[in-house]
Amino acid sequence: MALKVMVTGGSGQVGSELVTALLNVEGIDDVYAPSSEELDLSSRKSVLEAVNLMKPEWIFHAAAWTAVDACEDDPTRAFAVNGLGTRFVVQAAGMVGARVCYLSTDYVFDGSSVRPYREWDPVGPRTVYGASKLAGEMEVRPEDLIVRTSWVMGEFGQNMAKTLIRLARSGGVHRFVDDQIGTPTVVSDLVETLVELYLGGHSGVFHVSNSGQTSWYAIARHIFEELGEDPGRISPISTAELTGFKAPRPRFSVLDNFALRGSGLKELPSWQDSVSALVAKLEAG
Ligand SMILES: NC(=O)c1ccc[n+]([C@@H]2O[C@H](COP(=O)([O-])OP(=O)(O)OC[C@H]3O[C@@H](n4cnc5c(N)ncnc54)[C@H](OP(=O)(O)O)[C@@H]3O)[C@@H](O)[C@H]2O)c1
């Protein structure tokens, strides 16, 4: 049977690679990725119309207002897009009989844990962005999927890998925090897992990040080394010394991919291997 799949946020970092991956899945013959004008999450009418037009079997809901610091200044918009917008997507899905895969974030946790967060650990967002994404999680039905990921970097859009390549090539010394611990997630790995979860008909909450844990300081050094640049140009700085960020960053937001492992699904490669592969791809243009 020919399947129809919808991707919200198709112009974003995750959405753009997800659309390509889905087009290569046998059995899917139509991938519809409406723009934010065609499907505006802040308008119930717009969401219902866009979903009803295509009547997909699955909706990968990757669209969100992801500007973490800007969300602090405009909680109304953050909750309208990330919380209520997800309610509209789930309502629309119900009307056409579609299931939803909602992309969520490590920012739903408070960052005070001393061990990687499991899917069932208590949430406690400390930012407006995190709280608004958690609001979206609360709209999702038991038959849907929630995929929480962290520190995303891919080929499209803006991300830290691209920033670090630019800094490496433009000289100078740079400081990165060494007291925020988390895990990068390279989009190609994330997308592969999203497709696996979809094909396997999974539901519930899954944590999906690359393996291992690290700091931005260590990632910066790793990328400089990969590029043959001197990692000594990177020095550590503490979060307390940093200024200019409105939203507090979690001190620790490593996601234990417990549900993935326990469901017999493939875990993602080490962050070092995947970040190196991404840097090579970005360098090759
Ligand atoms: N980036 C990360 O580090 C990270 C970490 C954890 C979880 N996540 C989650 O992963 C998902 C994908 O993130 P990403 O990095 O791909 O985000 P992104 O690059 O910022 O892309 C966001 C997408 O959402 C769309 N969008 C924004 N406002 C919208 C609205 N009102 N109506 C409809 N569409 C709207 C944007 O469309 P326009 O381009 O037209 O504005 C864009 O396609 C998000 O749910 C995010 O919360 C991201």
Ligand as a Chemical Component Dictionary entry (heavy atoms), coordinates in Angstrom:
data_LIG
# 
_chem_comp.id                   LIG 
_chem_comp.type                 NON-POLYMER 
_chem_comp.pdbx_formal_charge   0 
_chem_comp.three_letter_code    LIG 
# 
loop_
_chem_comp_atom.comp_id 
_chem_comp_atom.atom_id 
_chem_comp_atom.alt_atom_id 
_chem_comp_atom.type_symbol 
_chem_comp_atom.charge 
_chem_comp_atom.model_Cartn_x 
_chem_comp_atom.model_Cartn_y 
_chem_comp_atom.model_Cartn_z 
_chem_comp_atom.pdbx_ordinal 
LIG N1  N1  N 0  18.381 21.954 17.500 1  
LIG C1  C1  C 0  18.569 21.270 18.618 2  
LIG O1  O1  O 0  19.677 21.264 19.197 3  
LIG C2  C2  C 0  17.450 20.450 19.205 4  
LIG C3  C3  C 0  17.700 19.719 20.376 5  
LIG C4  C4  C 0  16.659 18.954 20.911 6  
LIG C5  C5  C 0  15.422 18.916 20.306 7  
LIG N2  N2  N 1  15.196 19.654 19.187 8  
LIG C6  C6  C 0  13.860 19.592 18.586 9  
LIG O2  O2  O 0  13.986 18.986 17.320 10 
LIG C7  C7  C 0  13.023 19.550 16.405 11 
LIG C8  C8  C 0  13.722 20.027 15.152 12 
LIG O3  O3  O 0  14.690 21.020 15.507 13 
LIG P1  P1  P 0  15.557 21.763 14.405 14 
LIG O4  O4  O 0  16.912 21.977 14.981 15 
LIG O5  O5  O -1 15.392 21.078 13.098 16 
LIG O6  O6  O 0  14.799 23.176 14.366 17 
LIG P2  P2  P 0  15.036 24.382 13.350 18 
LIG O7  O7  O 0  16.183 24.123 12.457 19 
LIG O8  O8  O 0  15.001 25.617 14.192 20 
LIG O9  O9  O 0  13.710 24.341 12.450 21 
LIG C9  C9  C 0  12.473 24.700 12.998 22 
LIG C10 C10 C 0  11.411 24.438 11.964 23 
LIG O10 O10 O 0  10.157 24.784 12.557 24 
LIG C11 C11 C 0  9.444  25.620 11.647 25 
LIG N3  N3  N 0  8.556  26.526 12.375 26 
LIG C12 C12 C 0  8.897  27.466 13.286 27 
LIG N4  N4  N 0  7.799  28.124 13.687 28 
LIG C13 C13 C 0  6.754  27.570 13.029 29 
LIG C14 C14 C 0  5.349  27.809 13.008 30 
LIG N5  N5  N 0  4.780  28.774 13.750 31 
LIG N6  N6  N 0  4.574  27.059 12.209 32 
LIG C15 C15 C 0  5.110  26.085 11.439 33 
LIG N7  N7  N 0  6.413  25.814 11.404 34 
LIG C16 C16 C 0  7.239  26.547 12.196 35 
LIG C17 C17 C 0  10.531 26.374 10.910 36 
LIG O11 O11 O 0  9.997  26.888 9.683  37 
LIG P3  P3  P 0  10.613 28.242 9.038  38 
LIG O12 O12 O 0  11.970 27.864 8.553  39 
LIG O13 O13 O 0  9.680  28.606 7.966  40 
LIG O14 O14 O 0  10.655 29.235 10.181 41 
LIG C18 C18 C 0  11.553 25.272 10.689 42 
LIG O15 O15 O 0  11.207 24.482 9.574  43 
LIG C19 C19 C 0  12.307 20.662 17.197 44 
LIG O16 O16 O 0  11.089 20.154 17.656 45 
LIG C20 C20 C 0  13.229 20.956 18.358 46 
LIG O17 O17 O 0  12.502 21.418 19.478 47 
LIG C21 C21 C 0  16.192 20.402 18.608 48 
# 
loop_
_chem_comp_bond.comp_id 
_chem_comp_bond.atom_id_1 
_chem_comp_bond.atom_id_2 
_chem_comp_bond.value_order 
_chem_comp_bond.pdbx_ordinal 
LIG N1  C1  SING 1  
LIG C1  O1  DOUB 2  
LIG C1  C2  SING 3  
LIG C2  C3  SING 4  
LIG C2  C21 DOUB 5  
LIG C3  C4  DOUB 6  
LIG C4  C5  SING 7  
LIG C5  N2  DOUB 8  
LIG N2  C6  SING 9  
LIG N2  C21 SING 10 
LIG C6  O2  SING 11 
LIG C6  C20 SING 12 
LIG O2  C7  SING 13 
LIG C7  C8  SING 14 
LIG C7  C19 SING 15 
LIG C8  O3  SING 16 
LIG O3  P1  SING 17 
LIG P1  O4  DOUB 18 
LIG P1  O5  SING 19 
LIG P1  O6  SING 20 
LIG O6  P2  SING 21 
LIG P2  O7  DOUB 22 
LIG P2  O8  SING 23 
LIG P2  O9  SING 24 
LIG O9  C9  SING 25 
LIG C9  C10 SING 26 
LIG C10 O10 SING 27 
LIG C10 C18 SING 28 
LIG O10 C11 SING 29 
LIG C11 N3  SING 30 
LIG C11 C17 SING 31 
LIG N3  C12 SING 32 
LIG N3  C16 SING 33 
LIG C12 N4  DOUB 34 
LIG N4  C13 SING 35 
LIG C13 C14 SING 36 
LIG C13 C16 DOUB 37 
LIG C14 N5  SING 38 
LIG C14 N6  DOUB 39 
LIG N6  C15 SING 40 
LIG C15 N7  DOUB 41 
LIG N7  C16 SING 42 
LIG C17 O11 SING 43 
LIG C17 C18 SING 44 
LIG O11 P3  SING 45 
LIG P3  O12 DOUB 46 
LIG P3  O13 SING 47 
LIG P3  O14 SING 48 
LIG C18 O15 SING 49 
LIG C19 O16 SING 50 
LIG C19 C20 SING 51 
LIG C20 O17 SING 52 
# 
